[in-house]
Amino acid sequence: MRRFVLFLVLLGASCQALTSPTPTPTATLTLTPSLTPTSAPTDTPTPIPATATPSLTPTVTDTPTITPTPTLSPTPSLTPQPVAGFVFDNWKLVQLPANILSLLQTPVLAFINTNDRDGLGDTRTPQPATDIQTLYYVPPTNSAGRIAVLQTPSSTGRQVFISTNGLSVAYFLDTDTPQTTGLYVLDVASGISGRILPLGSLVQRGKISQPVWSPDGERLALALATGYDMDIFAIGRDGTNPENLTNSGAYEFWPAWSPDGTRLLFVSDRNRCPSWIPGEPGACDALLTPEPPTGGNIFVLELASGELTQLSDQWVTEPPRWLNNRQVTFASGDPTLGDPERTLWIADLATGEAREVKLADGTDSPLRLSEAWSPDGSAVVYQSAGATTEIIAAGADGALLGRTSELTFARFGMAAAWSPDGQRVAIGGAGGQCPNGVSVFDRTLTFVGRRVPPPSMCEPMYSPDGQFLAFTGVVPNVDGRVDVYAGNFNGQSAANLTGSLKGTITLLGWVGGQ
């Protein structure tokens, strides 16, 4: 805070008057010498050069005007953007059921119900949208035991981010005023909710910046636009201890915590552009490259020591992810931008090796999509999208484990999930394209559990303990609505957990049981 202090200096002048008893001619003569001081300024030519010297200094001040640097720096494209500051305001107390902490002792499913209608009215009569959505936790064996956790405007959509243990919920509110719009956090244990970031959007410099929780749910990491670039910040769930974790001047985004919470995975363009800040050594010229980078290289930050390691020279345009504390998987190539290939990679932090994973005999397509890795990194299932699309299971060493063309999905229309022990893989549809029923395979893509629809199966996901398989499904001959189902580890005996609700259902995933 600048303080300005104004000092007023009052200058006083005293005048002396010469008086004579009588105005004699002598007095007139005494005035004549008094003219001598007045003639002194005119009789001193030496000060004139002295006054000329300051007149030369303005010519020196012309030099910055001639220098082009100041005139280029305020170019609009180089003007730094405003940076959002962390706050903790708009707090409120959310009334949560007393049994919510005991419920989270075992794995539960989190889902959103949007525009739930009055259950007492005639379901055949159209009803106006409520524009409200509710976040629920529900045990996989008891739909009646579901708990309403948080209610927000329907504009929140999928912008709800839950910690693995289910104790921390981040969500984005898009309201009519900047005073209430922003990123909020709900502490499930205390029921206190508050805004931690007065942000206008989670889209930062053209990238969707999804907040990610540390495994213990205590810290939240997200990428934010700074003056000229993007940095990754972390902040406590109570809005305390905000910290810039990267701060390099380059673009850093897509953060991901390691399962043990000791390291942070992210993508950066620092190898191509050390800095986007004008005037810094090696800075890129934003006038010549007005568009932000589409991707970058993968780095891992050791949080305790600050040690930074680059995992691969591959340029990636989608988020990498942790398999376990030692292995990271990622893809290179973007078919949506016209790339003819999309390659799969696995990196080992212990050895520092990153290698491409593909069939050793070369019989798969170079366009490998919708991959799902076993938790130990020993196997991967993916779509091989060549002239025909087939599903392939391969070892990390490129050995063929199995392949099938029996299940067909559109490109990018497949979703698969491995059981925690890596012995089963469930394969279903994605994005509402769910043509098949429950389909569970072993590592060789041999069926071990199969069910003819309905319901169909999309977005399959195993519980952390491997006991349950959850998925979204549709029963076309009833109402055609998507519901959440949970069955045993083979997907059998699946129960509808959301059938008694109206509106639309969005499955977020498993939480709790940690």
N, C-alpha and C positions, 0 to 999 in steps of 0.2 A: 504494500500500500504506500502510495507516494503521498508524502505530505508537502504541501507548498506553504512556505512562510513568507509573508511580504513585510519587508522592513521599509518604513517611511523615514526618510532622513530630512529633517527640517533644517533648512539653511537660513541663517539670519544674517543680515547685513547692517552694520552700524554706520551712520553718517556723521561726520564732524562738521560743524558750522563755525566759521571764523567770524567773530563779531568785533567791531571797533566802536569806541565811544562816540566818535563823530565821523561821518562820511567825508573825510578829507581827501584831497587828491592823492595823498599818500596811500589811502586805502585802494584807490583805483590802480596805483602802481603795484600794490601787493597782489592784485588779481592777475597781473601779467605773468609773474612766475608760476602762478597756478596753472597756466596753460602749458607749461613745460611737461607735466606728466601726461596730459592728453596727447601731446605730440609724440610721446614715447612709442606707442604702438606703430605709428606710421614711420617712425625713425628706426625700426628694428626689422630689417629685411631678413635677418638670419632665421627667425621663426617661420618664414614663408616656406623655405625648403622643408622644414620640419613638418609643417602641415601638409606639404605635398607628399611626404612619405606615406601617411595613412591613405592618401588618395590612391596610392599604388596598390594597396592591399586588396581593394575590390577586384582589381584585375586578376589577382591570384585566386580569388573565390570563383572566378569564371571557369577554372580548370575542372571541378567536378561536373559543371554543366556540360562541358565538352565531352567528358568521359561517357561512353555509351552504357556502361554497366548499370548505373542507377536507373536509366530509362528502360532497360530490358527487364529488370527484376520484377517490376509490378505488373508484368504481363498476366492477364486474367488466368491463363491456364497454369501459371506457376504460383498463384495465390494460395497460401496454405488453407486447407479446409478447417472449420472449427472442430475441436476435439471434445467429445462428450466426457464429462467428469462424473466420477462415481459419487453417489449420494446414498442416503437411507431415509426415505420419506414415504408419505402416503401409507404408513403402516396401519395395520388393523389386526384384530384378533379373529381368527377363523375357528368356528366351533366344530371340532372334530370328535367322532365317537371315542369313548374312553378305551375301547378295546383295539384301537388301531395299532398300537405298538405290539401287542401280543399277536395280532394278525400277521404282522410283518416278520415274525420269527420264522415263518416258513414261506416258500415262494408263492406269490400271488400274481395275478394278471392285472395289468393296468390298461384301461380303455377309456375312450371318450364317447359320451352319448350326446348328440347334438339335436336340438329342436324336439325334445321329448314332449309328447302331447298328453292331454288329459286322458287318463285311462278310463274315465267314467263315461265319456261321450261315445257317440256312434262312430266306430272306426271307419265306416264307409263314407262319412261326411268329411270333406276336406276341411282342415283346420289351419289357421295362420301359423307361420313359423314363430317360435318363441325367441329366436335369436340368442339363445342361451345354450351353453354346453357345460357338461358336468364330467369331471374326472372321477372315475371309480377304481377302487381296488376290489378284486373278487378272488376268493380261493378257488382252485380248479375243481373242487369236488362239491361245492355248495353255492349255487347261484343266489340263494336267499341270504347268504352271508356277505354280500357285497356292501361296500362302504363308500359313500359319497365323500370325496376328499376336497374338491375345489370346484367352484362354479364361476365361470367367466363368460364374457360375450362370445358368440359363435365366431366372431372375426379372429379369435385366437387360433382356431384350427389346430393344426398339429404342432404349433409353436409351444409345446409343453415338453419339458426336459426333466426326467426323473433320475435321481441317483440310483445306483445299483441296489443299495439297501432300502430304497423307498422312503427315506427320511427327509430328503430335500427335493423340492420341486421348483424349477425355474419356469417361468411362463411369460409370454410377451402380451401386453395389453396395448391395443391400438384404439385409442379413444379420440374424442373430438378436440381435446386440448393438449398442448405439450406439457401442461402441468401434471397430467396423469398418465400420459403415454410413456411406455418404456418397458424395461426388463425387470420383472419382480421375482422374488424368492419366497417360498413358503417353507418354514421350518415345521415339519410335521410334529415333532416332539413337543414344541411349545405352542403351536398354532399361530405363531406370529408371521404375518406376511407384510412385505414392504418392498418398495421400489429401490433397486440398487443402481440402476443406470437409466437416466432420462434420454433414451435413444429413440429416434423416430422410426427405425426399421432395423431388422436383423440382416438385411442385405447391405453389405459393406463393400463399396467400390465394385459393385457388380457381382459379388460372391455372397452366397448364403452363409452366414456365420452362425453355426449352431453351437450354443453353449454346451460344454461337456463337464461333468462332475468328476472330481477325484473319487477313487473307490470308496473312501469313507464318507463321502457326501459333505465334506467340510469346505472344499474349495471349488470354485467354478472358474473354468478357463474359456476364453472366447477371443476371437480376432476382431479388432476394432480399427477403423480408419483413423490415422493420425493426420498431422498437417499435410504430409506428402506421400505417405506410404501406409502400410498396415502392420500393426504389432499385436502380439498375443499377451493378453493381460490375465491375471488371476486375482480373485477376490473371495473373501470369506462369505459363507452363506448369510452371515449377519451384516454384510456390507462393510466389514472391516478389512484392513491390510490390503488395499489394492496394490498390485505390483505389475510393472511392465517386465515380462520375462524375456523378451527378445531385443527390442529397441536397437535395431541395426541400421535403420534407414531404408532397408529393402522391404519387399512384401512378404509377410509371414502369415500363414492362415492354416485352417484345418487342424487344430490341435487335438491330441488324444493322449490321455493319461495311460501309463503302463498299468497292468493289473495290480501291481504292488504300490503304485502311487509315487514311485521314486524318480520316474523319468517322464518327459513330455515329447511326444512325436509331433512333428509339424512339417509343412511344406514351405519352401522359401525360394525366391528367385535371386538370392544374393550372389550366386556364381555368375549370372549374366549381368546383374546390375547391383553393385555393392551398396548403392544408395540412390534414392530418388530426391534427396534434399539438395536444392541448388547450392552450389558453392562447396560441397563436400568433395574430398578426393575421389575420383572415379565416378562421380555422379552421372546418372543417365539424364538426358535432356528430355523433359516431358513435352517440350514443343515438337520434338521429332517423333516421339512415341507417346501419343496422347492416350492410348488405350492401356489399361492395367494388364499385367501378365496373366495369361490363362492358366498357368501352373508353375511348377518349379521342381527343385530337387528335394529329397527327403532327408531330414535331419532329426537327431535325437538329442535332447538337452538333459543332462544329469542335473537334477534340481539342487542337490546339496552342494556340489562342487562347481556348477556352472560349466562343466566340460561339454563341448558340442562335438557331435560326430555326424558326418555325412554317411548315409547308408548306401547310396547308389548314385551313379551318374545319369540314370534314366530320368527323363523329363516326364512328370506325371501331371495329369489334369483332373484327377479325382482323389478323394481322401484315401490315404493308406490306413491300415488298422493293425492293431496288436492281435496276435494269436495267443501269446502267452508272454511272460516276462523276458523271453529270449528272442522270439521270432516276430517279424513284421511282414505282412503281405501287402502287395500293391499291384497295380496294372499300369501299363504304358501304352499310349496310343488312344486316340479318341475317334471312334467311328462316326460320331455325330458331326465331326468337323471334316469328314472325308477320308480319315486314315483307313487304309485297307487292312491293317492289322491291329489287334489288341492283344498284347502279350501279358502273361502272368509271371509274377516274380515273388520270391521269398527271400528275406534277408535274415541273417543270423548275427545278433549283436556280439556273441562270444567270439566268433571267428572273423567277423567283419566281411563275410562273403554274402553277395547277393547274386542269385542265379535265376535264369528263366526256367519256367516249368512248362514242358510240352512233351508230347509223346516222343519217345526216343526213335520210333520207326517213322516218324513224320506223317502219319496217316490222319492226324487231326488238322482242322483248319487253323490258319494263323489268326482267325477272328474268334477269340475265346471270350465268352460272355457269361454273366450271372454266376460267377464262381462262388463256391462255399468251401472253406478249408476245415479239415478236422482240427480239433483243439490242439493236438500235439504237432501239427504241421506235417504229418506224414502222408496225407492224401488230400486231393482236391477233386470236387465235382464241378463241371462247367458245361455250358453249351458250346459245341463246336459248330459254328455257323458258316458252312461252306455252301456248295450248291444245294445241299440238304442239311438240315439241322438235326444233330443227334446229341445225346447226353453222354459224357465221358467221365469216368472215374480214373484218375491217374495218381501214381505215387509221386512224391516230391522229387524222386530221381528220374522221372519220365517213364516209369514202367506202366503199362496198361493194366488197370485193375478190372475194368469192365466198361461196356458201352451198350447203349440201347437206343432204339428209335421208336420204341413203343409209346412213350409219352411225347407228345408234340406240343411245343409252345412257340409263340411268336418270339422274335428276337427281343432280348431284354424282358421277356415275359415269364421267366422262370425264377423261382425262389427256392432255395434248399437250405436245410439246417441239419447239422450233425449232432448226434447225442454226445453228452460230455465224455463218454468213454471211447468215442470214435468208432464204435462198432455198427452204428446205424445212421442212415441219412434219409431224411424225409424230403420229398420233392413235390412241390406244388406250383401253382400259378402265381402271378403278381399283377398288381395294378388292375384288379377286377377281372382279369382273364384267367379263369379257373375252370378249365374243361374237364378235369379229372377229379376223382374222389381221393380218399386217403391213400397215399402211396409211400410205403416205407421200404427201404432196401438195405442190404448189407453192403460191405465195402466193394463187393464185386458187381454191384447193381443187380443183385438177385432179390426178387420180392420176398420180404418177410412179413409184411402186413399190407393188406390191400382191401379197399372197400369201394364198391361201385357207388357213385353219387346217386341221390343226394345224401348228405351235403357234399358239395365240391370242396376242394382244399386250396387255399391261397395263404401265402406268408406263414408257413409252418415255423414253429420255434419250440425247442425243448426247454423244459424247466432246468434251472441250474443243478438240481439233484438228479436229473435224468429220469424221473418217475413219470412225467407227464409230457404229452405233446399237445400244444395248443395251435390253433389255426383259425382263419376266418373262412366262412363257408356260406353258401347260398342254397336255399331250398326253393327252386323255381315254382313248384306247384302250390306253395303256400302264399308267400307274399313277395318273393324275389329279393328280400332284403338280406344284406350281409350281417351275419351274427358271429359271435365268438364262441368257439367250441374248445373243449379240452377232453382228451382221452388218455389212455395209458401210453406206455412208451412206444407201442406199435400203432397208436392212433385209434385203437378199437374202443368201443363203449363210450364214444364221445358224447358229452352232454352240452346242450345249448345253455350258455351262461348269461345271455342277454335277451332271450326271447320274450320276456315280459315287458321289456322297455319299448317305447315308441321312438320315432326319429331315426337317425343314422348312427352307425357304430364304427369306431376307428380303433383298432387294436394297436397299442403302443409297445407292449412287451412284458417280460417277467421282471418283477422287482421283489426285494425281500429275501429272507432265507440266508442272509450273509452272516 
